[in-house]
Amino acid sequence: MTGPRTDVEQVERANTAFYEAMERGDFEELSALWLTASDTEDGAGPAVTADALDDTEITDHADMADAVVSAHPEISCVHPGWPVLTGRGEVLRSYALIMANTEYIQFFLTDVHVSVSGDTALVSCTENILSGAPAPDGGPEPGPLVGQLVVTTNVFRRTSDGWKLWSHHASPVLAETDGDEDDETSA
């Protein structure tokens, strides 16, 4: 068997496919990697929202947990510096905007750690991103390349079609400047 054999290998492959789809600007592939309502076991359940929980008679924490587990999960995404995006429409629209406004992007993943528990997997990693800005003034010359360091947590859920992305949370890493290092050594 040449494919991934363990859950960890399958999750690693799904995580890699997510970043490769971004690099290629393949919106259809990227969309297919995200969890849908039909991917969940009960598929027909309502999304977990505050309004839905308000309409449920909840008397203790166990009732709350049952209400959340019985509903299908709603996807979410946090891009560096963005607010939380919730639901397929908002999340996928954000990726369409990023792809439309990024001439070039490449991810070098480091510090990748995968944990699997049942049908849920957690991937934490550092995204070393190299991206190209649009050409200045629409000229023929490519825009400048920009590097960014981002720490990321991706949550996957097992489906009948394999592991699908449930949540992506990326936060920028603030780099120390030479002045910051001098302040620490002189203290």
C-alpha positions as CSV (number, residue, x, y, z in Angstrom):
1,M,0.0,0.0,0.0
2,T,1.5,3.3,-1.1
3,G,-1.0,5.6,0.6
4,P,-1.0,6.7,4.2
5,R,-1.8,3.8,6.6
6,T,-2.2,5.5,9.9
7,D,-4.6,8.2,11.1
8,V,-1.6,10.5,11.7
9,E,-0.3,9.9,8.1
10,Q,-3.8,10.6,6.7
11,V,-4.1,13.8,8.7
12,E,-0.6,14.9,7.6
13,R,-1.6,14.3,4.0
14,A,-4.9,16.3,4.4
15,N,-2.9,19.2,6.0
16,T,-0.4,19.2,3.2
17,A,-3.2,19.2,0.6
18,F,-4.7,22.3,2.2
19,Y,-1.4,24.2,1.8
20,E,-0.7,22.9,-1.7
21,A,-4.2,24.0,-2.8
22,M,-3.5,27.5,-1.5
23,E,-0.1,27.6,-3.3
24,R,-1.7,26.6,-6.6
25,G,-4.7,29.0,-6.1
26,D,-7.0,26.0,-6.5
27,F,-10.2,27.3,-4.9
28,E,-12.2,24.2,-5.9
29,E,-9.7,21.8,-4.2
30,L,-9.5,24.1,-1.2
31,S,-13.3,24.2,-0.8
32,A,-13.5,20.4,-1.0
33,L,-11.0,20.1,1.9
34,W,-13.3,21.9,4.3
35,L,-16.0,20.0,6.4
36,T,-19.6,20.3,5.1
37,A,-22.9,19.5,6.8
38,S,-23.2,16.3,4.7
39,D,-19.8,15.2,6.0
40,T,-21.1,14.7,9.5
41,E,-22.9,11.6,10.7
42,D,-26.2,13.2,11.2
43,G,-25.7,15.9,8.5
44,A,-29.2,17.2,8.9
45,G,-28.7,18.7,12.4
46,P,-28.8,22.5,13.0
47,A,-25.6,24.4,13.3
48,V,-24.6,25.3,16.9
49,T,-25.5,28.9,17.4
50,A,-26.4,31.0,20.5
51,D,-30.0,31.3,19.2
52,A,-30.2,27.5,18.7
53,L,-29.0,26.9,22.2
54,D,-31.4,29.6,23.6
55,D,-34.3,27.5,22.2
56,T,-33.0,24.3,23.9
57,E,-33.9,23.6,27.5
58,I,-30.6,23.4,29.2
59,T,-30.5,22.7,32.9
60,D,-26.8,21.9,33.4
61,H,-23.4,21.5,31.7
62,A,-24.2,17.9,30.6
63,D,-27.3,19.2,28.7
64,M,-25.1,21.9,27.1
65,A,-22.6,19.3,26.0
66,D,-25.4,17.1,24.6
67,A,-26.9,20.0,22.7
68,V,-23.5,20.9,21.1
69,V,-22.6,17.3,20.2
70,S,-26.0,16.6,18.6
71,A,-25.7,19.5,16.1
72,H,-23.3,19.4,13.2
73,P,-20.1,21.4,13.5
74,E,-19.8,24.8,11.8
75,I,-16.4,25.6,10.3
76,S,-14.4,28.5,11.4
77,C,-11.2,30.4,10.4
78,V,-9.0,33.1,11.9
79,H,-6.4,34.6,9.5
80,P,-3.7,36.7,11.0
81,G,-5.1,40.1,12.0
82,W,-8.7,39.1,11.0
83,P,-11.8,38.5,13.1
84,V,-13.2,35.0,13.6
85,L,-15.0,33.9,10.4
86,T,-17.7,31.3,10.9
87,G,-19.6,29.2,8.4
88,R,-18.7,28.0,4.9
89,G,-19.7,31.2,3.2
90,E,-17.6,33.5,5.2
91,V,-14.6,31.1,5.4
92,L,-14.5,30.3,1.7
93,R,-15.1,33.9,0.7
94,S,-12.0,34.8,2.7
95,Y,-9.9,32.3,0.8
96,A,-11.3,33.6,-2.6
97,L,-10.3,37.1,-1.6
98,I,-6.8,36.0,-0.5
99,M,-6.3,34.0,-3.7
100,A,-7.5,36.9,-5.9
101,N,-5.2,39.4,-4.2
102,T,-2.0,37.3,-3.9
103,E,0.2,37.0,-6.9
104,Y,2.4,34.3,-5.3
105,I,2.4,32.3,-2.1
106,Q,4.5,29.5,-0.8
107,F,4.4,27.8,2.6
108,F,7.3,26.1,4.3
109,L,5.8,24.2,7.3
110,T,8.0,23.6,10.3
111,D,7.4,22.3,13.9
112,V,4.5,20.2,12.6
113,H,2.8,18.1,15.4
114,V,-0.2,15.9,14.8
115,S,-2.5,14.5,17.5
116,V,-5.5,12.2,16.8
117,S,-8.2,11.4,19.2
118,G,-11.1,9.4,17.8
119,D,-12.6,11.2,14.8
120,T,-10.8,14.5,15.6
121,A,-7.3,15.6,14.8
122,L,-5.2,18.6,15.8
123,V,-2.3,19.9,13.7
124,S,-0.1,22.6,15.1
125,C,2.7,24.1,12.9
126,T,4.6,27.1,12.0
127,E,3.9,28.6,8.6
128,N,7.0,30.2,7.1
129,I,5.2,32.2,4.3
130,L,6.8,33.7,1.3
131,S,4.3,35.8,-0.7
132,G,4.4,38.2,-3.6
133,A,2.5,41.5,-3.6
134,P,0.8,42.7,-6.8
135,A,3.0,44.6,-9.3
136,P,3.4,48.3,-8.4
137,D,1.0,50.5,-10.4
138,G,0.0,47.6,-12.6
139,G,3.4,47.5,-14.2
140,P,5.0,44.4,-15.8
141,E,7.5,44.0,-13.0
142,P,6.4,41.6,-10.2
143,G,5.7,43.0,-6.8
144,P,8.1,42.6,-3.8
145,L,8.3,39.3,-2.0
146,V,7.3,39.4,1.6
147,G,8.1,36.9,4.4
148,Q,5.9,36.2,7.4
149,L,6.0,33.8,10.3
150,V,2.7,32.4,11.5
151,V,1.8,29.8,14.1
152,T,-1.2,27.7,13.2
153,T,-3.7,25.2,14.6
154,N,-5.7,23.2,12.1
155,V,-8.5,21.0,13.4
156,F,-9.7,18.1,11.2
157,R,-12.6,15.7,11.5
158,R,-12.8,12.2,10.1
159,T,-15.5,11.8,7.4
160,S,-16.5,9.0,5.1
161,D,-14.4,10.9,2.4
162,G,-11.3,11.2,4.7
163,W,-10.1,13.9,7.0
164,K,-11.7,17.4,6.4
165,L,-10.7,20.7,7.9
166,W,-13.0,21.9,10.6
167,S,-11.1,25.0,11.9
168,H,-8.0,26.9,10.9
169,H,-6.5,29.5,13.3
170,A,-3.4,31.4,12.3
171,S,-1.6,34.0,14.5
172,P,1.4,36.1,13.5
173,V,4.6,35.7,15.3
174,L,6.1,39.0,16.4
175,A,9.8,39.0,15.6
176,E,12.2,40.5,18.1
177,T,14.1,43.4,16.8
178,D,17.8,44.1,17.6
179,G,16.6,46.8,20.1
180,D,14.5,44.2,22.0
181,E,17.5,41.9,22.5
182,D,19.7,44.8,23.7
183,D,17.0,45.8,26.3
184,E,16.9,42.2,27.7
185,T,20.7,41.9,28.0
186,S,21.2,45.3,29.7
187,A,18.5,44.7,32.3
